[in-house]
Amino acid sequence: MDDPNAKDTTLIVAALVVVLAAAAIVFGLFLFSRL
């Protein structure tokens, strides 16, 4: 079960998670600074 496509999918999902986490942090800081 050593599929290269699975590894690419894992990298893409990991990248999306990192981007979403960074966006959530920036959005949270933006809302916090507006208080």
ZIKA-V618158 format. One record per pair of residues at least 24 apart in sequence whose C-alpha atoms are under 8 Angstrom apart, sorted by the first residue. I is the first residue (numbers start at 1). J is the second residue. D is the distance in whole Angstrom. If there is no record, write none. Layout:
I,J,D / I,J,D
This chain:
none
